[in-house]
Amino acid sequence: MTALLQAELIKLRTTRTFLALTAAAVGTSLLITVLVSTLSEPDADSVLTDVFTSDTSSLFITILAVVGITGEWRHHTITSSLLAAPDRLRFLAAKTIAFATAGVVLSLLISITVLVVGLAILNVRDLPVPEAGDLLERFARNAFVAGLLGAFGVGIGALVRNQVVAVVGLLVLGFAVDPAVAALVPEVGRFSPFSALPVAITDIRPEDAGLPDDLDLLSPGIALLAMLAWIGAAFAAGAALLIRRDLD
């Protein structure tokens, strides 16, 4: 399993898609940080949320994970991959761990960038900065959520092997269906793995994450259990399909 995981990590970090999406995630997070810290005047109570919650790694690692597993089918590398690792369950498990790890690393990279730039601008403008402990907790929660969504993305990609359908479907669910469900059926929307559960785990207010103000989020601990249930269900369903699928 260790060798298989190392192979997946090498494959991941040497692909142009990973580098491109990593650059996009860092760039968008940095842009948001610069704009907010430059154009607004957060006070001591709001600066942590306003300036240091611009981590977009969760979105990009989910897309990257979906692309990573569906790309095996699109580029016809699934056959050689499974010849090298005939145990399909272990193959999928290695991919899941690899993308979860990538999500954590990507989030930490963004956090360091946002920290340096955000603190520099706030100090130049003589605005309040958060406590070090609060910053570390926020960044740790962001990294944890990015890891969870990296693992979840692999399950989604294993379920829908067509890359275009999987990515477009993910974006439609995340940006259209999910907000509608949260607004119209909040008792269901609070269990969404794309927004409500990650927001609950990071322990920020729904309105600060673009969710309806009256959405009753789960506690961080319960949200984590619900998110793990989603990951487990997606992995189990994806593994079952992978085991049954022909490689041609």
DRENPA-3360 file (N, C-alpha, C; in nm, 2 decimals, always signed):
BEGIN
1 = MTALLQAE = +0.08/-0.12/+0.00/+0.00/+0.00/+0.00/+0.09/+0.13/+0.00 ~ +0.20/+0.12/+0.07/+0.29/+0.24/+0.08/+0.34/+0.27/-0.06 ~ +0.39/+0.17/-0.13/+0.44/+0.19/-0.26/+0.34/+0.24/-0.36 ~ +0.22/+0.19/-0.35/+0.11/+0.24/-0.43/+0.07/+0.38/-0.40 ~ +0.07/+0.42/-0.27/+0.04/+0.56/-0.23/+0.15/+0.65/-0.28 ~ +0.28/+0.61/-0.27/+0.39/+0.69/-0.32/+0.38/+0.71/-0.47 ~ +0.34/+0.61/-0.55/+0.32/+0.62/-0.69/+0.21/+0.72/-0.72 ~ +0.10/+0.72/-0.65/-0.01/+0.81/-0.67/+0.03/+0.96/-0.64;
9 = LIKLRTTR = +0.11/+0.97/-0.54/+0.16/+1.11/-0.50/+0.25/+1.16/-0.61 ~ +0.34/+1.08/-0.66/+0.43/+1.12/-0.77/+0.35/+1.15/-0.89 ~ +0.25/+1.07/-0.93/+0.17/+1.09/-1.04/+0.10/+1.23/-1.03 ~ +0.05/+1.25/-0.91/-0.03/+1.37/-0.88/+0.05/+1.50/-0.90 ~ +0.17/+1.50/-0.83/+0.25/+1.63/-0.83/+0.32/+1.65/-0.96 ~ +0.33/+1.56/-1.05/+0.40/+1.58/-1.18/+0.31/+1.60/-1.30 ~ +0.18/+1.62/-1.27/+0.08/+1.64/-1.38/+0.06/+1.79/-1.40 ~ +0.05/+1.84/-1.52/+0.02/+1.98/-1.55/-0.11/+2.03/-1.49;
17 = TFLALTAA = -0.21/+1.94/-1.48/-0.34/+1.98/-1.43/-0.32/+2.02/-1.28 ~ -0.25/+1.94/-1.21/-0.22/+1.97/-1.06/-0.16/+2.10/-1.05 ~ -0.05/+2.13/-1.13/+0.02/+2.26/-1.12/-0.07/+2.37/-1.15 ~ -0.15/+2.35/-1.26/-0.24/+2.46/-1.30/-0.35/+2.50/-1.20 ~ -0.41/+2.39/-1.15/-0.51/+2.42/-1.05/-0.45/+2.47/-0.91 ~ -0.34/+2.42/-0.88/-0.27/+2.47/-0.76/-0.24/+2.62/-0.78 ~ -0.19/+2.66/-0.89/-0.17/+2.80/-0.92/-0.29/+2.88/-0.92 ~ -0.40/+2.83/-0.97/-0.53/+2.90/-0.97/-0.58/+2.91/-0.83;
25 = AVGTSLLI = -0.57/+2.81/-0.75/-0.62/+2.82/-0.61/-0.54/+2.92/-0.53 ~ -0.41/+2.92/-0.54/-0.33/+3.02/-0.47/-0.36/+3.16/-0.52 ~ -0.37/+3.17/-0.65/-0.39/+3.30/-0.71/-0.53/+3.36/-0.67 ~ -0.63/+3.28/-0.68/-0.76/+3.34/-0.64/-0.77/+3.37/-0.49 ~ -0.71/+3.28/-0.41/-0.71/+3.31/-0.26/-0.63/+3.44/-0.23 ~ -0.52/+3.45/-0.30/-0.44/+3.57/-0.28/-0.51/+3.70/-0.33 ~ -0.58/+3.69/-0.44/-0.65/+3.80/-0.50/-0.76/+3.85/-0.40 ~ -0.84/+3.75/-0.35/-0.94/+3.78/-0.25/-0.89/+3.85/-0.13;
33 = TVLVSTLS = -0.78/+3.80/-0.08/-0.71/+3.86/+0.04/-0.67/+4.00/+0.02 ~ -0.60/+4.02/-0.10/-0.56/+4.16/-0.13/-0.67/+4.25/-0.14 ~ -0.78/+4.21/-0.21/-0.89/+4.30/-0.23/-0.96/+4.34/-0.10 ~ -0.99/+4.23/-0.02/-1.06/+4.26/+0.11/-0.97/+4.34/+0.20 ~ -0.85/+4.31/+0.22/-0.76/+4.38/+0.31/-0.73/+4.52/+0.27 ~ -0.74/+4.54/+0.14/-0.71/+4.68/+0.08/-0.83/+4.77/+0.08 ~ -0.94/+4.71/+0.04/-1.06/+4.79/+0.01/-1.16/+4.80/+0.13 ~ -1.14/+4.72/+0.23/-1.23/+4.72/+0.35/-1.15/+4.76/+0.47;
41 = EPDADSVL = -1.22/+4.79/+0.58/-1.16/+4.82/+0.70/-1.21/+4.73/+0.82 ~ -1.17/+4.61/+0.82/-1.22/+4.51/+0.92/-1.17/+4.56/+1.06 ~ -1.26/+4.53/+1.16/-1.23/+4.56/+1.30/-1.17/+4.43/+1.36 ~ -1.14/+4.44/+1.49/-1.08/+4.33/+1.56/-1.17/+4.21/+1.56 ~ -1.30/+4.23/+1.56/-1.39/+4.11/+1.57/-1.41/+4.05/+1.43 ~ -1.39/+4.12/+1.33/-1.42/+4.06/+1.19/-1.30/+4.03/+1.11 ~ -1.18/+4.08/+1.15/-1.07/+4.06/+1.06/-1.03/+3.92/+1.03 ~ -1.05/+3.83/+1.13/-1.02/+3.69/+1.10/-1.10/+3.63/+0.99;
49 = TDVFTSDT = -1.23/+3.66/+1.00/-1.33/+3.61/+0.90/-1.31/+3.68/+0.77 ~ -1.30/+3.81/+0.77/-1.30/+3.89/+0.65/-1.18/+3.87/+0.57 ~ -1.06/+3.86/+0.63/-0.94/+3.86/+0.55/-0.88/+3.72/+0.54 ~ -0.90/+3.64/+0.64/-0.82/+3.51/+0.64/-0.91/+3.39/+0.62 ~ -1.02/+3.40/+0.56/-1.11/+3.29/+0.52/-1.12/+3.28/+0.37 ~ -1.02/+3.33/+0.30/-1.02/+3.33/+0.15/-0.96/+3.21/+0.09 ~ -0.95/+3.10/+0.16/-0.89/+2.98/+0.11/-0.98/+2.91/+0.02 ~ -0.94/+2.90/-0.11/-1.03/+2.84/-0.21/-0.98/+2.69/-0.24;
57 = SSLFITIL = -0.89/+2.64/-0.16/-0.84/+2.51/-0.19/-0.95/+2.40/-0.19 ~ -1.05/+2.42/-0.11/-1.16/+2.31/-0.10/-1.22/+2.29/-0.24 ~ -1.25/+2.40/-0.31/-1.31/+2.39/-0.44/-1.22/+2.33/-0.54 ~ -1.09/+2.38/-0.54/-1.00/+2.33/-0.64/-0.95/+2.19/-0.62 ~ -0.94/+2.14/-0.49/-0.90/+2.01/-0.47/-1.01/+1.91/-0.50 ~ -1.13/+1.95/-0.48/-1.25/+1.86/-0.52/-1.25/+1.84/-0.67 ~ -1.23/+1.95/-0.75/-1.22/+1.94/-0.89/-1.10/+1.86/-0.93 ~ -0.99/+1.88/-0.87/-0.87/+1.81/-0.91/-0.88/+1.66/-0.88;
65 = AVVGITGE = -0.95/+1.62/-0.77/-0.97/+1.48/-0.74/-1.06/+1.42/-0.84 ~ -1.16/+1.49/-0.88/-1.25/+1.43/-0.98/-1.18/+1.42/-1.11 ~ -1.10/+1.52/-1.15/-1.02/+1.51/-1.27/-0.92/+1.40/-1.27 ~ -0.86/+1.38/-1.15/-0.76/+1.28/-1.13/-0.80/+1.14/-1.15 ~ -0.92/+1.10/-1.10/-0.97/+0.97/-1.12/-1.04/+0.95/-1.25 ~ -1.11/+1.05/-1.30/-1.18/+1.03/-1.43/-1.08/+1.04/-1.54 ~ -0.97/+1.11/-1.52/-0.86/+1.12/-1.62/-0.80/+0.98/-1.65 ~ -0.80/+0.89/-1.56/-0.75/+0.75/-1.58/-0.83/+0.69/-1.70;
73 = WRHHTITS = -0.96/+0.72/-1.70/-1.05/+0.66/-1.81/-1.03/+0.74/-1.94 ~ -1.03/+0.87/-1.92/-1.03/+0.96/-2.04/-0.90/+0.94/-2.12 ~ -0.79/+0.92/-2.05/-0.66/+0.91/-2.12/-0.62/+0.76/-2.13 ~ -0.71/+0.67/-2.10/-0.68/+0.53/-2.11/-0.56/+0.48/-2.04 ~ -0.54/+0.54/-1.92/-0.43/+0.49/-1.84/-0.48/+0.40/-1.73 ~ -0.61/+0.38/-1.72/-0.66/+0.29/-1.61/-0.61/+0.15/-1.63 ~ -0.60/+0.10/-1.75/-0.55/-0.03/-1.77/-0.41/-0.06/-1.72 ~ -0.32/+0.03/-1.75/-0.18/+0.02/-1.70/-0.18/+0.04/-1.55;
81 = SLLAAPDR = -0.26/+0.13/-1.50/-0.26/+0.15/-1.36/-0.30/+0.03/-1.28 ~ -0.41/-0.04/-1.33/-0.46/-0.16/-1.26/-0.38/-0.28/-1.29 ~ -0.30/-0.28/-1.40/-0.20/-0.39/-1.42/-0.09/-0.38/-1.31 ~ -0.05/-0.26/-1.28/+0.05/-0.24/-1.18/-0.01/-0.26/-1.04 ~ -0.14/-0.23/-1.02/-0.20/-0.25/-0.89/-0.34/-0.32/-0.91 ~ -0.33/-0.46/-0.93/-0.45/-0.53/-0.96/-0.57/-0.52/-0.86 ~ -0.53/-0.50/-0.73/-0.63/-0.48/-0.63/-0.70/-0.35/-0.65 ~ -0.82/-0.35/-0.70/-0.89/-0.22/-0.74/-0.93/-0.14/-0.61;
89 = LRFLAAKT = -0.96/-0.21/-0.51/-1.00/-0.14/-0.38/-0.88/-0.07/-0.33 ~ -0.76/-0.13/-0.33/-0.64/-0.06/-0.28/-0.60/+0.05/-0.37 ~ -0.62/+0.03/-0.50/-0.59/+0.14/-0.60/-0.68/+0.26/-0.56 ~ -0.81/+0.24/-0.54/-0.89/+0.36/-0.51/-0.86/+0.42/-0.38 ~ -0.83/+0.33/-0.28/-0.79/+0.38/-0.15/-0.66/+0.47/-0.15 ~ -0.57/+0.42/-0.23/-0.44/+0.50/-0.25/-0.47/+0.64/-0.31 ~ -0.56/+0.64/-0.41/-0.60/+0.77/-0.47/-0.67/+0.86/-0.37 ~ -0.75/+0.80/-0.29/-0.83/+0.88/-0.19/-0.73/+0.94/-0.09;
97 = IAFATAGV = -0.64/+0.86/-0.04/-0.54/+0.92/+0.05/-0.45/+1.02/-0.01 ~ -0.41/+1.00/-0.14/-0.32/+1.09/-0.21/-0.39/+1.23/-0.23 ~ -0.52/+1.23/-0.27/-0.58/+1.35/-0.29/-0.62/+1.42/-0.16 ~ -0.65/+1.34/-0.05/-0.67/+1.40/+0.08/-0.54/+1.47/+0.12 ~ -0.43/+1.41/+0.11/-0.30/+1.47/+0.14/-0.28/+1.59/+0.06 ~ -0.31/+1.58/-0.07/-0.29/+1.70/-0.16/-0.37/+1.82/-0.11 ~ -0.49/+1.79/-0.07/-0.58/+1.89/-0.02/-0.53/+1.97/+0.10 ~ -0.47/+1.89/+0.19/-0.41/+1.95/+0.31/-0.29/+2.03/+0.27;
105 = VLSLLISI = -0.20/+1.98/+0.19/-0.08/+2.05/+0.15/-0.12/+2.18/+0.07 ~ -0.22/+2.17/-0.02/-0.26/+2.29/-0.09/-0.31/+2.40/+0.00 ~ -0.40/+2.36/+0.09/-0.45/+2.45/+0.19/-0.35/+2.52/+0.27 ~ -0.25/+2.44/+0.32/-0.14/+2.50/+0.40/-0.06/+2.60/+0.31 ~ -0.03/+2.57/+0.19/+0.04/+2.66/+0.10/-0.04/+2.79/+0.08 ~ -0.17/+2.78/+0.06/-0.25/+2.90/+0.05/-0.25/+2.98/+0.18 ~ -0.26/+2.91/+0.29/-0.26/+2.97/+0.43/-0.14/+3.05/+0.45 ~ -0.02/+3.00/+0.41/+0.11/+3.07/+0.43/+0.11/+3.19/+0.34;
113 = TVLVVGLA = +0.06/+3.18/+0.22/+0.06/+3.29/+0.13/-0.03/+3.40/+0.18 ~ -0.15/+3.36/+0.22/-0.25/+3.46/+0.27/-0.20/+3.52/+0.40 ~ -0.14/+3.45/+0.48/-0.09/+3.50/+0.61/+0.01/+3.61/+0.58 ~ +0.11/+3.58/+0.50/+0.21/+3.68/+0.47/+0.16/+3.81/+0.41 ~ +0.08/+3.79/+0.31/+0.03/+3.91/+0.24/-0.08/+3.98/+0.32 ~ -0.17/+3.91/+0.38/-0.27/+3.97/+0.47/-0.21/+4.05/+0.58 ~ -0.12/+3.99/+0.65/-0.06/+4.06/+0.77/+0.02/+4.19/+0.72 ~ +0.09/+4.17/+0.61/+0.16/+4.29/+0.56/+0.07/+4.41/+0.52;
121 = ILNVRDLP = -0.04/+4.38/+0.46/-0.13/+4.49/+0.42/-0.20/+4.55/+0.54 ~ -0.24/+4.46/+0.63/-0.31/+4.51/+0.76/-0.21/+4.60/+0.84 ~ -0.08/+4.56/+0.85/+0.01/+4.63/+0.93/+0.04/+4.77/+0.86 ~ +0.05/+4.77/+0.73/+0.08/+4.89/+0.66/-0.04/+4.99/+0.68 ~ -0.16/+4.94/+0.68/-0.28/+5.02/+0.69/-0.31/+5.05/+0.84 ~ -0.23/+4.99/+0.93/-0.25/+5.01/+1.07/-0.39/+4.96/+1.12 ~ -0.43/+4.84/+1.07/-0.55/+4.78/+1.10/-0.52/+4.66/+1.20 ~ -0.62/+4.62/+1.27/-0.60/+4.51/+1.37/-0.57/+4.38/+1.30;
129 = VPEAGDLL = -0.50/+4.30/+1.37/-0.47/+4.16/+1.32/-0.51/+4.06/+1.42 ~ -0.55/+3.94/+1.37/-0.60/+3.84/+1.46/-0.49/+3.78/+1.55 ~ -0.53/+3.72/+1.66/-0.44/+3.65/+1.75/-0.38/+3.53/+1.68 ~ -0.25/+3.50/+1.71/-0.18/+3.38/+1.64/-0.26/+3.25/+1.66 ~ -0.31/+3.23/+1.78/-0.39/+3.11/+1.81/-0.51/+3.10/+1.72 ~ -0.58/+3.21/+1.70/-0.70/+3.21/+1.62/-0.66/+3.18/+1.47 ~ -0.55/+3.24/+1.43/-0.51/+3.21/+1.29/-0.47/+3.07/+1.27 ~ -0.40/+3.01/+1.36/-0.36/+2.87/+1.35/-0.48/+2.78/+1.35;
137 = ERFARNAF = -0.58/+2.81/+1.43/-0.70/+2.72/+1.43/-0.77/+2.74/+1.30 ~ -0.79/+2.86/+1.25/-0.86/+2.88/+1.12/-0.79/+2.80/+1.01 ~ -0.66/+2.81/+1.00/-0.58/+2.75/+0.90/-0.59/+2.59/+0.91 ~ -0.58/+2.54/+1.03/-0.59/+2.40/+1.06/-0.73/+2.35/+1.01 ~ -0.83/+2.42/+1.05/-0.97/+2.38/+1.00/-0.98/+2.38/+0.85 ~ -0.93/+2.48/+0.79/-0.93/+2.49/+0.64/-0.86/+2.37/+0.58 ~ -0.74/+2.34/+0.63/-0.67/+2.23/+0.58/-0.74/+2.10/+0.60 ~ -0.80/+2.08/+0.71/-0.87/+1.96/+0.74/-0.99/+1.94/+0.64;
145 = VAGLLGAF = -1.06/+2.05/+0.62/-1.18/+2.04/+0.53/-1.13/+2.01/+0.38 ~ -1.02/+2.08/+0.34/-0.96/+2.05/+0.21/-0.93/+1.90/+0.19 ~ -0.87/+1.84/+0.30/-0.84/+1.70/+0.29/-0.96/+1.62/+0.28 ~ -1.07/+1.65/+0.35/-1.19/+1.57/+0.34/-1.25/+1.58/+0.20 ~ -1.25/+1.70/+0.14/-1.31/+1.72/+0.01/-1.22/+1.66/-0.10 ~ -1.09/+1.65/-0.08/-1.01/+1.58/-0.17/-1.05/+1.43/-0.17 ~ -1.07/+1.37/-0.06/-1.11/+1.23/-0.05/-1.25/+1.22/-0.11 ~ -1.34/+1.31/-0.09/-1.48/+1.30/-0.14/-1.48/+1.31/-0.29;
153 = GVGIGALV = -1.39/+1.40/-0.34/-1.39/+1.41/-0.49/-1.35/+1.29/-0.56 ~ -1.26/+1.21/-0.50/-1.22/+1.08/-0.56/-1.34/+0.99/-0.57 ~ -1.42/+0.98/-0.47/-1.54/+0.90/-0.47/-1.64/+0.95/-0.58 ~ -1.65/+1.08/-0.59/-1.74/+1.13/-0.70/-1.69/+1.09/-0.84 ~ -1.56/+1.11/-0.86/-1.50/+1.07/-0.98/-1.51/+0.92/-1.01 ~ -1.50/+0.84/-0.91/-1.52/+0.69/-0.93/-1.66/+0.66/-0.97 ~ -1.75/+0.74/-0.93/-1.89/+0.71/-0.96/-1.93/+0.75/-1.11 ~ -1.87/+0.86/-1.15/-1.90/+0.92/-1.28/-1.77/+0.92/-1.36;
161 = RNQVVAVV = -1.74/+0.82/-1.44/-1.61/+0.82/-1.50/-1.59/+0.91/-1.62 ~ -1.70/+0.96/-1.68/-1.69/+1.06/-1.78/-1.64/+1.20/-1.72 ~ -1.52/+1.24/-1.76/-1.46/+1.36/-1.70/-1.54/+1.48/-1.71 ~ -1.59/+1.51/-1.83/-1.67/+1.64/-1.86/-1.80/+1.63/-1.78 ~ -1.87/+1.52/-1.78/-1.99/+1.51/-1.71/-1.97/+1.53/-1.56 ~ -1.86/+1.46/-1.51/-1.83/+1.47/-1.36/-1.80/+1.61/-1.32 ~ -1.72/+1.68/-1.39/-1.67/+1.82/-1.35/-1.79/+1.91/-1.37 ~ -1.86/+1.91/-1.48/-1.97/+2.00/-1.50/-2.08/+1.97/-1.39;
169 = GLLVLGFA = -2.11/+1.84/-1.37/-2.21/+1.81/-1.27/-2.17/+1.86/-1.13 ~ -2.04/+1.85/-1.10/-2.00/+1.90/-0.97/-2.02/+2.05/-0.96 ~ -1.98/+2.12/-1.06/-2.00/+2.27/-1.06/-2.15/+2.31/-1.05 ~ -2.23/+2.24/-1.12/-2.38/+2.26/-1.12/-2.43/+2.24/-0.98 ~ -2.39/+2.13/-0.92/-2.44/+2.09/-0.79/-2.39/+2.20/-0.69 ~ -2.26/+2.23/-0.70/-2.20/+2.32/-0.60/-2.25/+2.47/-0.61 ~ -2.28/+2.52/-0.73/-2.31/+2.66/-0.75/-2.45/+2.69/-0.78 ~ -2.53/+2.59/-0.82/-2.67/+2.61/-0.85/-2.77/+2.53/-0.76;
177 = VDPAVAAL = -2.75/+2.40/-0.76/-2.85/+2.31/-0.69/-2.83/+2.33/-0.54 ~ -2.71/+2.33/-0.49/-2.68/+2.34/-0.35/-2.73/+2.46/-0.29 ~ -2.71/+2.58/-0.34/-2.76/+2.71/-0.28/-2.91/+2.71/-0.28 ~ -2.97/+2.65/-0.39/-3.12/+2.65/-0.40/-3.18/+2.56/-0.29 ~ -3.12/+2.44/-0.27/-3.17/+2.35/-0.16/-3.15/+2.42/-0.02 ~ -3.04/+2.48/+0.00/-3.01/+2.55/+0.13/-3.11/+2.66/+0.16 ~ -3.16/+2.73/+0.05/-3.25/+2.84/+0.07/-3.40/+2.79/+0.08 ~ -3.43/+2.69/+0.00/-3.57/+2.64/+0.00/-3.60/+2.53/+0.09;
185 = VPEVGRFS = -3.50/+2.44/+0.12/-3.52/+2.33/+0.21/-3.40/+2.32/+0.31 ~ -3.39/+2.42/+0.40/-3.27/+2.43/+0.48/-3.25/+2.30/+0.57 ~ -3.36/+2.23/+0.61/-3.34/+2.11/+0.69/-3.27/+2.00/+0.61 ~ -3.27/+2.01/+0.48/-3.19/+1.92/+0.40/-3.06/+1.98/+0.36 ~ -3.06/+2.11/+0.33/-2.94/+2.18/+0.29/-2.83/+2.18/+0.40 ~ -2.86/+2.17/+0.52/-2.76/+2.17/+0.63/-2.67/+2.04/+0.63 ~ -2.72/+1.94/+0.55/-2.64/+1.82/+0.54/-2.56/+1.81/+0.41 ~ -2.55/+1.92/+0.33/-2.48/+1.93/+0.21/-2.33/+1.91/+0.22;
193 = PFSALPVA = -2.27/+1.82/+0.15/-2.12/+1.80/+0.16/-2.04/+1.90/+0.08 ~ -2.11/+1.98/+0.00/-2.04/+2.08/-0.08/-2.03/+2.22/-0.01 ~ -2.12/+2.25/+0.08/-2.11/+2.38/+0.15/-2.14/+2.38/+0.30 ~ -2.26/+2.33/+0.34/-2.30/+2.34/+0.47/-2.21/+2.27/+0.57 ~ -2.18/+2.14/+0.54/-2.10/+2.06/+0.63/-1.95/+2.12/+0.63 ~ -1.89/+2.15/+0.52/-1.76/+2.21/+0.53/-1.76/+2.34/+0.61 ~ -1.86/+2.43/+0.59/-1.87/+2.55/+0.67/-1.89/+2.53/+0.82 ~ -1.97/+2.43/+0.85/-1.99/+2.39/+0.99/-1.86/+2.34/+1.05;
201 = ITDIRPED = -1.78/+2.26/+0.98/-1.66/+2.21/+1.03/-1.56/+2.32/+1.06 ~ -1.55/+2.42/+0.96/-1.46/+2.53/+0.98/-1.51/+2.63/+1.09 ~ -1.64/+2.61/+1.13/-1.69/+2.68/+1.24/-1.70/+2.83/+1.21 ~ -1.76/+2.87/+1.10/-1.78/+3.01/+1.07/-1.93/+3.03/+1.05 ~ -1.98/+3.15/+1.05/-2.12/+3.17/+1.04/-2.17/+3.15/+0.90 ~ -2.29/+3.10/+0.88/-2.33/+3.07/+0.74/-2.33/+3.19/+0.65 ~ -2.37/+3.31/+0.70/-2.37/+3.43/+0.62/-2.23/+3.47/+0.57 ~ -2.13/+3.44/+0.65/-1.99/+3.47/+0.61/-1.94/+3.38/+0.50;
209 = AGLPDDLD = -2.01/+3.27/+0.47/-1.98/+3.17/+0.37/-2.07/+3.18/+0.25 ~ -2.16/+3.28/+0.25/-2.25/+3.30/+0.14/-2.38/+3.21/+0.15 ~ -2.40/+3.15/+0.27/-2.52/+3.07/+0.29/-2.63/+3.15/+0.35 ~ -2.76/+3.11/+0.35/-2.86/+3.18/+0.41/-2.84/+3.21/+0.56 ~ -2.87/+3.33/+0.60/-2.84/+3.36/+0.74/-2.91/+3.27/+0.84 ~ -3.03/+3.22/+0.80/-3.11/+3.14/+0.90/-3.08/+2.99/+0.88 ~ -2.98/+2.95/+0.81/-2.95/+2.81/+0.79/-2.89/+2.76/+0.93 ~ -2.95/+2.66/+0.98/-2.91/+2.61/+1.11/-2.80/+2.50/+1.09;
217 = LLSPGIAL = -2.68/+2.54/+1.10/-2.57/+2.45/+1.07/-2.55/+2.35/+1.19 ~ -2.50/+2.23/+1.15/-2.47/+2.13/+1.26/-2.35/+2.18/+1.34 ~ -2.33/+2.12/+1.45/-2.21/+2.15/+1.53/-2.09/+2.09/+1.46 ~ -1.97/+2.15/+1.48/-1.85/+2.10/+1.40/-1.83/+1.94/+1.42 ~ -1.85/+1.89/+1.53/-1.83/+1.75/+1.55/-1.93/+1.66/+1.48 ~ -2.06/+1.70/+1.48/-2.16/+1.63/+1.41/-2.14/+1.64/+1.26 ~ -2.11/+1.76/+1.22/-2.08/+1.79/+1.07/-1.97/+1.70/+1.02 ~ -1.86/+1.68/+1.11/-1.75/+1.60/+1.07/-1.80/+1.45/+1.05;
225 = LAMLAWIG = -1.88/+1.40/+1.14/-1.93/+1.27/+1.12/-2.02/+1.25/+1.00 ~ -2.10/+1.36/+0.97/-2.18/+1.35/+0.85/-2.10/+1.36/+0.72 ~ -1.99/+1.44/+0.73/-1.90/+1.45/+0.61/-1.83/+1.31/+0.59 ~ -1.79/+1.25/+0.70/-1.72/+1.12/+0.68/-1.82/+1.01/+0.63 ~ -1.95/+1.03/+0.66/-2.05/+0.94/+0.61/-2.06/+0.96/+0.46 ~ -2.06/+1.08/+0.41/-2.07/+1.11/+0.27/-1.94/+1.05/+0.20 ~ -1.83/+1.07/+0.26/-1.70/+1.02/+0.19/-1.71/+0.87/+0.19 ~ -1.75/+0.80/+0.30/-1.76/+0.66/+0.30/-1.86/+0.60/+0.20;
233 = AAFAAGAA = -1.97/+0.67/+0.19/-2.07/+0.63/+0.09/-2.02/+0.64/-0.05 ~ -1.96/+0.75/-0.08/-1.91/+0.78/-0.22/-1.80/+0.68/-0.25 ~ -1.71/+0.65/-0.15/-1.60/+0.56/-0.18/-1.66/+0.42/-0.20 ~ -1.75/+0.38/-0.11/-1.81/+0.24/-0.13/-1.88/+0.22/-0.26 ~ -1.96/+0.32/-0.30/-2.03/+0.31/-0.43/-1.93/+0.31/-0.55 ~ -1.83/+0.40/-0.54/-1.73/+0.41/-0.64/-1.65/+0.28/-0.65 ~ -1.61/+0.23/-0.54/-1.53/+0.10/-0.54/-1.61/-0.01/-0.60 ~ -1.74/-0.02/-0.57/-1.83/-0.12/-0.62/-1.84/-0.12/-0.77;
241 = LLIRRDLD = -1.85/+0.01/-0.83/-1.85/+0.02/-0.97/-1.72/-0.01/-1.04 ~ -1.61/+0.04/-0.97/-1.48/+0.01/-1.03/-1.45/-0.13/-1.04 ~ -1.49/-0.21/-0.94/-1.46/-0.35/-0.93/-1.54/-0.42/-1.05 ~ -1.66/-0.37/-1.08/-1.74/-0.44/-1.18/-1.71/-0.39/-1.32 ~ -1.65/-0.28/-1.34/-1.64/-0.22/-1.47/-1.53/-0.29/-1.55 ~ -1.56/-0.30/-1.68/-1.46/-0.35/-1.78/-1.36/-0.24/-1.81 ~ -1.24/-0.27/-1.85/-1.14/-0.17/-1.87/-1.13/-0.12/-2.02 ~ -1.21/-0.18/-2.11/-1.21/-0.14/-2.25/-1.30/-0.02/-2.27;
% end
